[in-house]
Amino acid sequence: MKRKVFIRYSSQKAEEPILASVIKESGLLVNILYANITGKGGEILISFDASEAEMDRILTLFREKGVEVWETERTIELDRELCFDCGACISVCPTKALRLNQDFSLELNEEKCICCEVCVSMCPVRALRISSKL
């Protein structure tokens, strides 16, 4: 099952290779959807396939290394009834999760979406919104 995990690093942990350690210990193959780490701390959003048992083990590994971590199902939702496929959201999407199909209808690829929310504020009819189930 595809999972998304949000990891928050404190300034004390920002210099440690925590994600690399968890990957090495668990054999996890991750896709980094978003990352912002500085010497002052930071956050990473990753996605991977894992069962419920594997997920518990991975979250425990992160917590043992001293970072905040939780699974998130936060996504962007597209209301097809409101959307008129203007494309205003496409140019601001950093991961190209939004695009126009061959028939010029807007398509949202949730796998690519990092939930940065920039598209939400760009939509003139508010057809995009955040759905959060933390």
C-alpha contacts under 8 A as a table, 3 or more apart, distances in Angstrom:
res1	aa1	res2	aa2	distance
1	M	49	D	5.06
1	M	50	A	5.44
1	M	51	S	6.05
2	K	47	S	6.85
2	K	48	F	5.55
2	K	49	D	4.38
2	K	50	A	6.53
3	R	47	S	5.44
3	R	48	F	5.40
3	R	49	D	5.89
3	R	50	A	6.71
3	R	71	E	7.21
3	R	72	T	7.79
3	R	73	E	7.89
4	K	45	L	6.88
4	K	46	I	5.61
4	K	47	S	4.35
4	K	48	F	6.69
4	K	71	E	5.79
4	K	72	T	5.60
4	K	73	E	6.66
5	V	45	L	5.72
5	V	46	I	5.37
5	V	47	S	6.31
5	V	69	V	6.88
5	V	70	W	5.66
5	V	71	E	4.35
5	V	72	T	5.72
6	F	43	E	7.13
6	F	44	I	5.86
6	F	45	L	4.54
6	F	46	I	6.58
6	F	69	V	5.64
6	F	70	W	5.55
6	F	71	E	6.22
6	F	72	T	6.64
7	I	43	E	5.44
7	I	44	I	5.15
7	I	45	L	6.33
7	I	67	V	6.80
7	I	68	E	5.75
7	I	69	V	4.47
7	I	70	W	6.83
8	R	41	G	7.60
8	R	42	G	5.82
8	R	43	E	4.36
8	R	44	I	6.62
8	R	67	V	6.01
8	R	68	E	5.05
8	R	69	V	6.31
9	Y	12	Q	7.87
9	Y	13	K	5.73
9	Y	14	A	5.67
9	Y	37	I	7.79
9	Y	41	G	5.01
9	Y	42	G	5.05
9	Y	43	E	5.87
9	Y	67	V	5.40
9	Y	68	E	6.69
10	S	13	K	5.28
10	S	14	A	6.10
10	S	40	K	6.94
10	S	41	G	4.48
10	S	42	G	6.75
10	S	67	V	7.09
11	S	14	A	5.23
11	S	15	E	7.79
11	S	38	T	7.92
11	S	39	G	5.85
11	S	40	K	4.33
11	S	41	G	4.05
11	S	42	G	7.69
12	Q	15	E	7.11
12	Q	40	K	7.93
12	Q	41	G	7.35
13	K	16	E	5.42
13	K	18	I	7.93
13	K	41	G	7.05
13	K	66	G	7.33
13	K	67	V	7.23
14	A	37	I	6.66
14	A	38	T	6.70
14	A	39	G	5.89
14	A	40	K	7.02
14	A	41	G	5.01
14	A	42	G	6.90
15	E	39	G	6.84
17	P	20	A	5.35
17	P	21	S	6.12
18	I	21	S	5.03
18	I	22	V	6.26
18	I	62	F	7.34
18	I	65	K	6.77
19	L	22	V	5.23
19	L	23	I	6.16
19	L	62	F	7.86
20	A	23	I	5.07
20	A	24	K	6.11
21	S	24	K	5.08
21	S	25	E	6.06
22	V	25	E	5.11
22	V	26	S	5.85
22	V	27	G	7.90
22	V	28	L	7.55
22	V	58	I	7.30
22	V	61	L	6.38
22	V	62	F	6.76
23	I	26	S	5.39
23	I	27	G	5.38
23	I	28	L	4.90
23	I	29	L	6.93
23	I	30	V	7.80
24	K	27	G	5.44
24	K	28	L	7.30
26	S	58	I	7.14
28	L	48	F	7.57
29	L	48	F	6.39
29	L	49	D	7.95
30	V	46	I	6.27
30	V	47	S	5.71
30	V	48	F	4.98
31	N	46	I	5.52
31	N	47	S	5.16
31	N	48	F	6.33
32	I	35	A	7.07
32	I	44	I	7.25
32	I	45	L	6.16
32	I	46	I	4.47
32	I	47	S	6.52
33	L	44	I	7.62
33	L	45	L	5.44
33	L	46	I	5.36
33	L	47	S	6.90
33	L	112	K	7.03
33	L	113	C	7.39
33	L	114	I	5.52
34	Y	44	I	5.56
34	Y	45	L	5.03
34	Y	46	I	7.05
34	Y	114	I	5.94
35	A	42	G	7.69
35	A	43	E	5.85
35	A	44	I	4.28
35	A	45	L	6.39
36	N	42	G	5.35
36	N	43	E	5.44
36	N	44	I	6.39
37	I	40	K	7.66
37	I	41	G	5.74
37	I	42	G	4.14
37	I	43	E	6.06
37	I	44	I	7.66
38	T	41	G	5.39
38	T	42	G	6.05
45	L	114	I	7.30
50	A	53	A	7.90
50	A	54	E	5.57
50	A	55	M	5.80
51	S	54	E	5.15
51	S	55	M	6.02
52	E	55	M	5.02
52	E	56	D	6.35
53	A	56	D	5.26
53	A	57	R	6.42
54	E	57	R	5.10
54	E	58	I	6.17
55	M	58	I	5.12
55	M	59	L	6.15
56	D	59	L	5.26
56	D	60	T	6.13
57	R	60	T	5.11
57	R	61	L	6.26
58	I	61	L	5.08
58	I	62	F	6.44
59	L	62	F	5.25
59	L	63	R	6.23
59	L	69	V	6.57
59	L	70	W	7.08
60	T	63	R	5.06
60	T	64	E	6.04
61	L	64	E	5.20
61	L	65	K	6.50
62	F	65	K	5.22
62	F	66	G	6.75
62	F	67	V	6.08
62	F	68	E	7.58
62	F	69	V	6.70
63	R	66	G	5.12
63	R	67	V	5.44
63	R	68	E	6.39
63	R	69	V	6.73
64	E	67	V	7.70
70	W	134	L	7.73
71	E	134	L	6.80
72	T	132	S	7.64
72	T	133	K	6.46
72	T	134	L	4.93
73	E	131	S	7.95
73	E	132	S	6.22
73	E	133	K	5.29
73	E	134	L	6.23
74	R	115	C	7.08
74	R	130	I	7.02
74	R	131	S	5.54
74	R	132	S	4.17
74	R	133	K	5.79
74	R	134	L	6.86
75	T	110	E	6.99
75	T	113	C	7.42
75	T	114	I	7.98
75	T	115	C	6.01
75	T	130	I	5.87
75	T	131	S	5.25
75	T	132	S	6.46
76	I	110	E	7.38
76	I	113	C	7.52
76	I	115	C	6.31
76	I	117	E	7.70
76	I	128	L	6.50
76	I	129	R	5.57
76	I	130	I	4.70
76	I	131	S	5.96
77	E	127	A	7.98
77	E	128	L	5.56
77	E	129	R	5.33
77	E	130	I	6.15
77	E	131	S	6.42
78	L	83	C	7.54
78	L	108	L	7.30
78	L	127	A	5.70
78	L	128	L	4.77
78	L	129	R	6.84
79	D	82	L	5.58
79	D	83	C	6.17
79	D	127	A	4.91
79	D	128	L	6.36
80	R	83	C	5.10
80	R	84	F	7.86
80	R	127	A	7.16
81	E	127	A	7.89
82	L	125	V	6.59
82	L	126	R	7.44
82	L	127	A	5.17
83	C	86	C	7.77
83	C	125	V	6.96
83	C	126	R	7.97
83	C	127	A	5.17
85	D	100	L	7.74
85	D	104	F	7.04
85	D	105	S	5.43
85	D	106	L	5.28
87	G	90	I	5.35
87	G	91	S	7.67
87	G	99	R	7.65
87	G	100	L	7.20
87	G	106	L	7.01
88	A	91	S	6.67
88	A	92	V	7.87
88	A	119	C	7.98
88	A	122	M	6.33
88	A	123	C	6.28
88	A	124	P	7.82
89	C	92	V	5.77
89	C	93	C	6.58
89	C	98	L	7.21
89	C	118	V	7.90
89	C	119	C	4.74
89	C	120	V	7.58
89	C	122	M	5.66
89	C	123	C	6.01
90	I	93	C	5.49
90	I	96	K	7.08
90	I	98	L	5.39
90	I	99	R	5.91
90	I	119	C	7.48
92	V	118	V	6.62
92	V	119	C	6.39
92	V	122	M	8.00
93	C	96	K	5.42
93	C	97	A	6.66
93	C	98	L	6.67
93	C	118	V	6.96
93	C	119	C	6.39
94	P	97	A	7.90
95	T	112	K	6.15
95	T	113	C	6.62
95	T	114	I	7.52
96	K	99	R	6.68
96	K	112	K	7.17
96	K	113	C	7.92
97	A	108	L	5.66
97	A	109	N	4.87
97	A	110	E	6.75
97	A	111	E	7.66
97	A	112	K	4.99
97	A	113	C	5.24
98	L	106	L	6.92
98	L	107	E	5.70
98	L	108	L	4.73
98	L	109	N	6.40
99	R	106	L	5.75
99	R	107	E	5.41
99	R	108	L	6.80
100	L	103	D	7.58
100	L	104	F	4.99
100	L	105	S	5.31
100	L	106	L	4.56
100	L	107	E	5.94
101	N	104	F	4.97
101	N	105	S	5.40
101	N	106	L	6.31
101	N	107	E	6.54
102	Q	105	S	7.48
109	N	112	K	5.68
109	N	113	C	6.52
110	E	113	C	4.96
113	C	116	C	7.90
115	C	130	I	7.69
116	C	119	C	7.94
117	E	120	V	5.27
117	E	121	S	7.06
117	E	130	I	7.36
118	V	121	S	5.70
118	V	122	M	6.59
119	C	122	M	4.98
119	C	123	C	6.27
119	C	128	L	7.15
120	V	123	C	5.62
120	V	126	R	6.78
120	V	127	A	7.85
120	V	128	L	5.14
120	V	129	R	5.72
120	V	130	I	7.66
121	S	124	P	7.89
121	S	126	R	7.67
123	C	126	R	5.18
123	C	127	A	6.50
123	C	128	L	6.64
124	P	127	A	7.94
126	R	129	R	6.96
